[in-house]
Amino acid sequence: MKKKIEDYVRTIPDFPEPGIMFRDVTSVIQDPDGLKLAIDSIEKLLKGVDFDAIVGAESRGFIFGAPVAYNLHKSFVLARKKGKLPCETIEETYALEYGTATVEMHKDAIKPGDKVVIIDDLIATGGTIEAIAKLVERLGGTVVKIAFLMELEGLQGRKKLAKYDVASVIKYPGK
C-alpha cells in the first residue's frame, strides 16, 4: 500500500512541554520517499498558480522551497534571521510567545510586480510568515500563495494570514 505523507511524520508527545504533540519533520526528510512525496505534495498545491519567485523561510522553508523552485524553474529567495544576509536588506520584527524575532531579505531579491509564493514546513501561529509577507509587499511584490507541509490548526495561524491564499498538505487539529 502506498504511504501518505502523514505516515512519514513522527509525533513526539509532551515535547517541548506537557500536552504538546510535536510533529517532527526530520523523519520526513530523512526518508528518500518521504522527502520526494513532501516536495511533490507542496508542488501540487501550486498547480495553476502564476508566480515568479518562491521565498523560503529559514531554515526548513529552504529544504522544501528550493527543490520546488528548481523543479518549476523559478527563482528562490531566502528569508533569514537578522544578521545572516551579506548585502543590503530590509527587515521585519514580529512577536514570539516570549519576546520578538526579526527576519530579513535582500532588498534586490523581489522586484516590483513579482508574484511570490512563500513556502515553509509548518504553520503554527503564523507570525514568521506574516512578517515575510510584509517584506515581500514592501519590496513591491504580491504574495499569491503560501504553502506549508503541515498545519497545526489549534494555533490558528491561518487567521493571521487570512488575506492570503494559504494551503497545507497535512492539517493537524490541536497544537
TORKEDREN-461536 format. One record per residue: x, y, z of N, C-alpha, C, O in turn; residue in one letter; residue number from 0. Coordinates in steps of 0.2 Angstrom, whole numbers, plus 5000, padded with zeros to 4 digits. Atoms other than C-alpha are relative to their C-alpha. Layout:
N
[zavo [X Y Z] [X Y Z] [X Y Z] [X Y Z] 'a' NUM]
...
***
This chain:
175
[zavo [5004 4994 5000] [5000 5000 5000] [5004 5006 5000] [5009 5007 5004] 'm' 0]
[zavo [4997 4994 5001] [5006 5017 4995] [5000 5004 5007] [4994 5005 5009] 'k' 1]
[zavo [5001 4996 4994] [5011 5028 5010] [4998 5007 4999] [5000 5010 4993] 'k' 2]
[zavo [5002 4993 5001] [5004 5045 5013] [5005 5004 5004] [5009 5001 5008] 'k' 3]
[zavo [4995 4996 4997] [5015 5060 5019] [4999 4999 5008] [5004 4999 5011] 'i' 4]
[zavo [5001 5001 4992] [5007 5058 5037] [5004 4994 5003] [5006 4994 5008] 'e' 5]
[zavo [4996 5006 4998] [5015 5041 5038] [5007 5001 5001] [5010 4997 5005] 'd' 6]
[zavo [4993 4998 5000] [5032 5049 5037] [5001 5004 5006] [5007 5005 5009] 'y' 7]
[zavo [4999 4995 4995] [5029 5062 5051] [5000 4996 5007] [4995 4993 5009] 'v' 8]
[zavo [4999 5003 4994] [5035 5056 5068] [4997 5005 5005] [4998 5011 5005] 'r' 9]
[zavo [5004 4996 4995] [5024 5063 5083] [5003 4998 5006] [5003 4992 5009] 't' 10]
[zavo [4997 5001 4993] [5033 5065 5100] [4995 5004 5005] [4995 5010 5005] 'i' 11]
[zavo [5005 4997 4995] [5020 5068 5114] [5004 5003 5005] [5010 5002 5007] 'p' 12]
[zavo [4998 4996 4994] [5023 5081 5128] [5007 5003 4998] [5011 5003 5003] 'd' 13]
[zavo [4993 4997 5002] [5038 5089 5118] [4998 5007 4997] [4994 5007 4992] 'f' 14]
[zavo [4995 4999 4995] [5043 5103 5122] [4997 5001 5007] [5001 5001 5012] 'p' 15]
[zavo [5003 5000 4993] [5031 5103 5136] [4993 4996 5000] [4991 4994 4995] 'e' 16]
[zavo [5006 5004 4999] [5016 5093 5143] [4994 5002 4996] [4993 5008 4996] 'p' 17]
[zavo [5006 4999 5004] [5001 5092 5131] [5001 5002 4993] [4996 5002 4989] 'g' 18]
[zavo [4998 4998 5007] [5010 5097 5115] [5002 4993 4997] [5006 4989 4999] 'i' 19]
[zavo [4998 5005 5005] [5011 5084 5101] [5004 5003 4995] [5002 5006 4990] 'm' 20]
[zavo [4995 4998 5005] [5027 5088 5092] [5000 4997 4994] [5001 4990 4994] 'f' 21]
[zavo [5000 5003 5007] [5026 5085 5073] [5007 5001 4997] [5009 5006 4996] 'r' 22]
[zavo [4993 4999 5002] [5044 5081 5068] [5001 4999 4993] [4999 4993 4990] 'd' 23]
[zavo [4999 5000 5007] [5048 5085 5050] [5007 4996 4998] [5007 4994 4992] 'v' 24]
[zavo [4994 5004 5002] [5065 5076 5051] [4999 4993 4998] [5003 4991 4994] 't' 25]
[zavo [5001 5007 5002] [5058 5059 5050] [4997 5000 4992] [4998 4995 4989] 's' 26]
[zavo [5002 5000 5007] [5050 5065 5033] [5006 5001 4995] [5007 4997 4990] 'v' 27]
[zavo [4995 4998 5005] [5066 5072 5025] [5006 4995 5001] [5010 4995 4996] 'i' 28]
[zavo [4995 5005 5000] [5077 5058 5031] [4998 4994 4996] [5003 4990 4995] 'q' 29]
[zavo [5002 5006 5004] [5067 5045 5021] [5000 5003 4993] [4996 5008 4991] 'd' 30]
[zavo [5000 4998 5007] [5070 5047 5002] [4993 5001 4997] [4991 5005 4994] 'p' 31]
[zavo [5007 5000 5003] [5052 5043 4998] [4996 5005 5004] [4992 5008 5000] 'd' 32]
[zavo [5004 4995 4996] [5045 5054 5012] [5002 5007 4997] [4998 5011 4996] 'g' 33]
[zavo [4998 4993 5003] [5056 5069 5005] [4997 5001 4993] [4994 5007 4992] 'l' 34]
[zavo [5003 4999 5007] [5050 5066 4987] [4993 5001 5001] [4990 5006 4997] 'k' 35]
[zavo [5007 5000 5000] [5032 5064 4992] [4998 5007 5003] [4994 5011 5001] 'l' 36]
[zavo [5001 4994 4997] [5033 5080 5003] [5001 5006 4995] [4997 5010 4994] 'a' 37]
[zavo [4998 4995 5005] [5041 5091 4989] [4994 4999 4994] [4992 5004 4992] 'i' 38]
[zavo [5005 5001 5005] [5029 5083 4976] [4993 5003 5002] [4989 5006 4998] 'd' 39]
[zavo [5006 4998 4997] [5014 5087 4988] [4999 5008 5000] [4994 5010 4999] 's' 40]
[zavo [5000 4993 5000] [5019 5105 4990] [4999 5003 4993] [4996 5008 4992] 'i' 41]
[zavo [5001 4998 5007] [5021 5107 4971] [4993 5000 4998] [4991 5004 4994] 'e' 42]
[zavo [5008 5001 5002] [5003 5100 4969] [4996 5006 5002] [4991 5008 4999] 'k' 43]
[zavo [5004 4994 4997] [4997 5115 4980] [5001 5006 4995] [4997 5010 4996] 'l' 44]
[zavo [4999 4994 5004] [5004 5127 4967] [4998 4999 4993] [4999 5003 4989] 'l' 45]
[zavo [5003 5001 5006] [4996 5119 4952] [4995 5006 4998] [4991 5007 5001] 'k' 46]
[zavo [5005 4995 5003] [4988 5133 4941] [5002 5007 5003] [4999 5012 5001] 'g' 47]
[zavo [4999 4993 4997] [4996 5147 4952] [5006 5003 4995] [5011 5000 4994] 'v' 48]
[zavo [4995 4996 5004] [5005 5160 4941] [5005 5004 5005] [5002 5008 5009] 'd' 49]
[zavo [4995 4997 4996] [5021 5166 4950] [5007 5000 4997] [5009 4997 4993] 'f' 50]
[zavo [4993 4999 5002] [5039 5172 4948] [5005 4997 5004] [5010 4995 5002] 'd' 51]
[zavo [4995 5001 4995] [5048 5168 4964] [4997 4996 5006] [4991 4997 5007] 'a' 52]
[zavo [5002 5003 4994] [5047 5157 4979] [5005 5003 5005] [5011 5003 5005] 'i' 53]
[zavo [4996 4997 4994] [5053 5164 4996] [4999 4994 5005] [4994 4991 5007] 'v' 54]
[zavo [5000 5006 4995] [5058 5150 5008] [5002 5003 5007] [5007 5008 5008] 'g' 55]
[zavo [4998 4997 4993] [5058 5154 5027] [5005 4996 5003] [5005 4989 5003] 'a' 56]
[zavo [4994 5003 4996] [5074 5150 5037] [4997 4995 5005] [4992 4997 5009] 'e' 57]
[zavo [4995 5003 5005] [5078 5136 5038] [4996 4994 4997] [4998 4992 4991] 's' 58]
[zavo [5004 5005 5003] [5065 5122 5034] [4997 5002 4994] [4995 4998 4990] 'r' 59]
[zavo [5003 4997 5006] [5057 5133 5021] [5005 4999 4994] [5003 4998 4988] 'g' 60]
[zavo [4995 5001 5005] [5074 5131 5012] [5000 4993 4997] [5000 4992 4991] 'f' 61]
[zavo [5000 5007 5002] [5073 5112 5012] [4994 4999 4995] [4995 4995 4990] 'i' 62]
[zavo [5005 5001 5004] [5056 5112 5004] [4999 5005 4994] [4997 5003 4988] 'f' 63]
[zavo [5001 4995 5005] [5056 5128 4994] [5005 5000 4994] [5003 5001 4988] 'g' 64]
[zavo [4995 5001 5005] [5072 5126 4985] [4999 4995 4994] [4999 4996 4988] 'a' 65]
[zavo [5001 5005 5005] [5068 5110 4976] [4994 5001 4996] [4993 5000 4990] 'p' 66]
[zavo [5006 4998 5004] [5051 5116 4971] [5002 5006 4995] [4999 5005 4989] 'v' 67]
[zavo [4997 4995 5004] [5059 5132 4964] [5004 4997 4994] [5003 4999 4988] 'a' 68]
[zavo [4996 5003 5005] [5071 5121 4955] [4996 4996 4995] [4996 4997 4988] 'y' 69]
[zavo [5004 5004 5004] [5058 5109 4948] [4995 5004 4995] [4994 5003 4990] 'n' 70]
[zavo [5004 4995 5004] [5047 5124 4942] [5003 5005 4997] [5000 5010 4993] 'l' 71]
[zavo [4996 4995 5003] [5061 5134 4936] [4998 5007 5002] [4997 5012 4998] 'h' 72]
[zavo [5001 4993 4997] [5058 5149 4947] [5006 5002 5004] [5010 4998 5007] 'k' 73]
[zavo [4995 4998 4996] [5069 5160 4957] [4999 4998 5007] [4993 4997 5009] 's' 74]
[zavo [5001 5001 4993] [5072 5156 4975] [5003 5005 5005] [5009 5007 5004] 'f' 75]
[zavo [4998 4995 4995] [5073 5169 4989] [5001 4998 5007] [4996 4995 5009] 'v' 76]
[zavo [4999 5002 4993] [5080 5167 5006] [4997 5005 5005] [4998 5011 5004] 'l' 77]
[zavo [5002 4995 4995] [5071 5175 5021] [5003 4997 5006] [5002 4991 5008] 'a' 78]
[zavo [4996 5002 4995] [5083 5174 5035] [4999 5003 5007] [4997 5009 5007] 'r' 79]
[zavo [4999 4996 4994] [5086 5178 5053] [5004 5006 4999] [5009 5006 4995] 'k' 80]
[zavo [4996 4994 5000] [5093 5195 5056] [5007 4999 5001] [5010 4995 5005] 'k' 81]
[zavo [4993 5000 4999] [5111 5197 5053] [5004 4995 4995] [5010 4994 4996] 'g' 82]
[zavo [4997 5006 5004] [5114 5182 5041] [5001 5001 4993] [5004 4997 4989] 'k' 83]
[zavo [5000 4999 5007] [5112 5190 5024] [5006 5006 4999] [5006 5010 5002] 'l' 84]
[zavo [4994 4996 5001] [5128 5199 5017] [4998 5007 4996] [5002 5011 4997] 'p' 85]
[zavo [5001 4993 5003] [5120 5213 5006] [4995 5004 5003] [4993 5002 5009] 'c' 86]
[zavo [5005 4995 4997] [5108 5227 5009] [4993 4996 5001] [4991 4993 4996] 'e' 87]
[zavo [5007 5004 4999] [5092 5220 5017] [4995 5005 5003] [4996 5011 5004] 't' 88]
[zavo [5006 4996 4996] [5075 5226 5024] [4998 4994 5005] [5000 4988 5004] 'i' 89]
[zavo [5001 5005 4994] [5069 5218 5040] [4993 5001 5002] [4990 5007 5002] 'e' 90]
[zavo [5006 4999 4997] [5053 5215 5049] [5000 4996 5007] [5002 4990 5007] 'e' 91]
[zavo [5000 5003 4993] [5051 5211 5068] [4993 4998 5001] [4988 5001 5000] 't' 92]
[zavo [5006 5002 4998] [5037 5201 5074] [5000 4997 5007] [5006 4995 5010] 'y' 93]
[zavo [5000 5003 4993] [5031 5194 5091] [5000 4993 5000] [4998 4989 4996] 'a' 94]
[zavo [5000 5008 4998] [5035 5177 5098] [4996 5000 5007] [4994 5004 5010] 'l' 95]
[zavo [5004 5001 4994] [5027 5169 5113] [5004 5004 5006] [5000 5007 5010] 'e' 96]
[zavo [4996 4996 4995] [5041 5177 5124] [5005 5005 4996] [5010 5002 4994] 'y' 97]
[zavo [4996 4996 5004] [5049 5192 5115] [4999 5001 4993] [4993 5001 4991] 'g' 98]
[zavo [5001 4999 5007] [5052 5196 5097] [5006 4997 4996] [5011 4994 4999] 't' 99]
[zavo [4995 5002 5004] [5062 5190 5082] [4999 5004 4994] [4994 5008 4992] 'a' 100]
[zavo [5000 4996 5006] [5067 5198 5066] [5002 4996 4994] [5007 4992 4994] 't' 101]
[zavo [4998 5003 5006] [5068 5192 5048] [5002 5005 4995] [5000 5011 4995] 'v' 102]
[zavo [4997 4996 5005] [5077 5199 5033] [5000 4997 4993] [5000 4991 4993] 'e' 103]
[zavo [4999 5002 5007] [5078 5198 5014] [5004 5006 4997] [5004 5011 4999] 'm' 104]
[zavo [4996 4995 5004] [5090 5206 5002] [4995 5005 4997] [4989 5003 4994] 'h' 105]
[zavo [5005 4995 5003] [5082 5222 4995] [4999 4999 4993] [4994 5001 4990] 'k' 106]
[zavo [5001 5002 5007] [5085 5216 4977] [4997 4994 4999] [4997 4991 4993] 'd' 107]
[zavo [5002 5007 5001] [5078 5199 4980] [4993 5000 4996] [4991 4995 4992] 'a' 108]
[zavo [5007 5000 5003] [5060 5204 4975] [4999 5006 4996] [5001 5012 4998] 'i' 109]
[zavo [5001 4994 5005] [5056 5216 4960] [4993 5002 5001] [4988 4998 5001] 'k' 110]
[zavo [5007 4997 5000] [5041 5227 4960] [4996 4996 4994] [4998 4995 4989] 'p' 111]
[zavo [5004 5004 5004] [5027 5217 4952] [5001 4993 5000] [4997 4989 4997] 'g' 112]
[zavo [4999 5007 4999] [5034 5200 4956] [4994 4997 5004] [4992 4999 5009] 'd' 113]
[zavo [5005 5004 4997] [5021 5187 4960] [5004 4994 5004] [5008 4991 5001] 'k' 114]
[zavo [4995 5004 4996] [5028 5177 4975] [4996 4995 5004] [4990 4996 5006] 'v' 115]
[zavo [5003 5006 4995] [5024 5160 4984] [5005 5000 5006] [5011 5000 5005] 'v' 116]
[zavo [4996 5001 4994] [5030 5158 5002] [4999 4993 5002] [4994 4990 5002] 'i' 117]
[zavo [5000 5007 4998] [5035 5140 5007] [5003 4999 5007] [5009 5002 5008] 'i' 118]
[zavo [4997 5002 4993] [5038 5134 5025] [4998 4993 5001] [4993 4990 4998] 'd' 119]
[zavo [5002 5007 4998] [5037 5117 5033] [4994 5000 5004] [4990 4995 5004] 'd' 120]
[zavo [5005 5001 4995] [5024 5121 5046] [4997 5007 5002] [5001 5012 5002] 'l' 121]
[zavo [5004 4994 4997] [5011 5135 5051] [4998 4998 5007] [4994 4994 5008] 'i' 122]
[zavo [5002 5000 4993] [5009 5137 5069] [4996 5006 5002] [4990 5006 5000] 'a' 123]
[zavo [5004 4993 4998] [5004 5155 5075] [5000 5004 4994] [4996 5009 4993] 't' 124]
[zavo [5000 4996 5006] [5008 5162 5058] [5005 5006 5000] [5005 5010 4995] 'g' 125]
[zavo [4996 4994 4999] [5020 5176 5064] [5005 5001 4996] [5006 5006 4993] 'g' 126]
[zavo [4994 5000 5005] [5035 5172 5054] [4998 5001 4993] [5001 5006 4990] 't' 127]
[zavo [5002 5000 5007] [5026 5170 5038] [4997 5007 4999] [4997 5010 4993] 'i' 128]
[zavo [5003 4993 5001] [5016 5186 5041] [5005 5005 4999] [5005 5010 4995] 'e' 129]
[zavo [4995 4996 5001] [5032 5195 5043] [5004 5000 4993] [5005 5005 4990] 'a' 130]
[zavo [4997 5001 5007] [5039 5188 5027] [4996 5003 4995] [4998 5006 4990] 'i' 131]
[zavo [5004 4997 5004] [5024 5193 5018] [5000 5007 4999] [5000 5010 4994] 'a' 132]
[zavo [4999 4992 4999] [5026 5211 5024] [5006 5002 4996] [5006 5007 4993] 'k' 133]
[zavo [4994 4998 5004] [5044 5211 5017] [4999 4999 4993] [5001 5004 4989] 'l' 134]
[zavo [5001 5001 5007] [5038 5204 5000] [4996 5006 4998] [4998 5009 4992] 'v' 135]
[zavo [5004 4994 5002] [5025 5218 4999] [5003 5007 5001] [5002 5011 4996] 'e' 136]
[zavo [4996 4993 5000] [5037 5232 5005] [5004 5000 4994] [5006 5006 4992] 'r' 137]
[zavo [4996 5000 5006] [5048 5227 4990] [4996 5000 4994] [4999 5000 4988] 'l' 138]
[zavo [5004 5000 5006] [5033 5228 4978] [4998 4994 4997] [4995 4994 4992] 'g' 139]
[zavo [5003 5006 5003] [5029 5210 4976] [4993 4999 5003] [4991 5002 5008] 'g' 140]
[zavo [5007 5002 4998] [5012 5202 4978] [5001 4992 5002] [5003 4988 4999] 't' 141]
[zavo [5000 5007 4997] [5010 5186 4989] [4994 4997 4997] [4988 4998 4998] 'v' 142]
[zavo [5006 5003 5003] [4999 5175 4978] [4998 4993 5003] [4993 4990 5001] 'v' 143]
[zavo [5002 5006 4997] [5000 5159 4988] [5005 4999 5006] [5011 5001 5005] 'k' 144]
[zavo [4995 5003 4994] [5008 5152 5005] [4998 4993 5001] [4993 4991 5002] 'i' 145]
[zavo [5001 5007 4999] [5011 5134 5006] [5004 4997 5005] [5010 4999 5006] 'a' 146]
[zavo [4997 5003 4994] [5015 5123 5021] [4999 4992 4999] [4995 4990 4996] 'f' 147]
[zavo [5000 5008 4999] [5019 5104 5023] [4995 4999 5005] [4990 4994 5004] 'l' 148]
[zavo [5004 5002 4994] [5010 5104 5040] [4997 5006 5003] [4999 5012 5003] 'm' 149]
[zavo [5004 4994 4996] [4997 5115 5049] [4998 4997 5007] [4994 4992 5007] 'e' 150]
[zavo [5003 5001 4994] [4993 5115 5067] [4994 5004 5001] [4995 5010 5003] 'l' 151]
[zavo [5006 4996 5000] [4975 5121 5067] [4999 5003 5006] [4996 5008 5006] 'e' 152]
[zavo [5001 4997 4994] [4974 5124 5085] [5003 5006 5002] [5001 5010 5006] 'g' 153]
[zavo [4996 4994 4999] [4986 5138 5085] [4997 5006 4995] [5000 5011 4996] 'l' 154]
[zavo [5004 4995 5004] [4975 5147 5072] [5004 5005 4996] [5003 5011 4995] 'q' 155]
[zavo [4996 4996 5004] [4989 5154 5062] [4997 5002 4993] [4999 5008 4991] 'g' 156]
[zavo [5004 4998 5007] [4978 5154 5046] [4996 5007 5001] [4995 5011 4996] 'r' 157]
[zavo [5004 4994 4998] [4968 5168 5055] [5005 5006 4998] [5003 5011 4995] 'k' 158]
[zavo [4995 4995 5001] [4984 5179 5055] [5002 5001 4992] [5003 5007 4990] 'k' 159]
[zavo [4999 5000 5007] [4986 5175 5036] [4994 5001 4996] [4994 4999 4990] 'l' 160]
[zavo [5006 5001 5003] [4968 5177 5032] [4999 5004 4993] [4995 5002 4989] 'a' 161]
[zavo [5000 4996 5007] [4971 5190 5017] [5004 4996 4995] [5004 4998 4989] 'k' 162]
[zavo [4996 5003 5005] [4982 5177 5008] [4996 4993 4999] [4992 4990 5003] 'y' 163]
[zavo [5002 5006 5002] [4978 5161 4999] [5005 4995 5003] [5011 4994 5001] 'd' 164]
[zavo [4996 5004 4996] [4985 5148 5012] [4998 4993 4998] [4992 4991 4998] 'v' 165]
[zavo [5002 5007 5000] [4986 5129 5009] [5006 4996 5003] [5011 4998 5004] 'a' 166]
[zavo [4996 5004 4996] [4993 5115 5019] [4999 4993 4997] [4994 4991 4995] 's' 167]
[zavo [5001 5007 5002] [4997 5097 5014] [4997 4996 5005] [4992 4992 5004] 'v' 168]
[zavo [5003 5004 4994] [4993 5090 5031] [4997 5005 5005] [5000 5010 5006] 'i' 169]
[zavo [5002 4996 4995] [4982 5098 5044] [4999 4995 5006] [4996 4990 5006] 'k' 170]
[zavo [5001 5003 4994] [4983 5093 5062] [4995 5004 5005] [4997 5010 5006] 'y' 171]
[zavo [5004 4996 4995] [4969 5098 5075] [5005 5001 5006] [5010 4997 5007] 'p' 172]
[zavo [4997 4999 4994] [4976 5105 5091] [5007 5003 4999] [5008 5006 4993] 'g' 173]
[zavo [4993 4996 5000] [4994 5112 5095] [5006 4996 4998] [5011 4998 4998] 'k' 174]
***
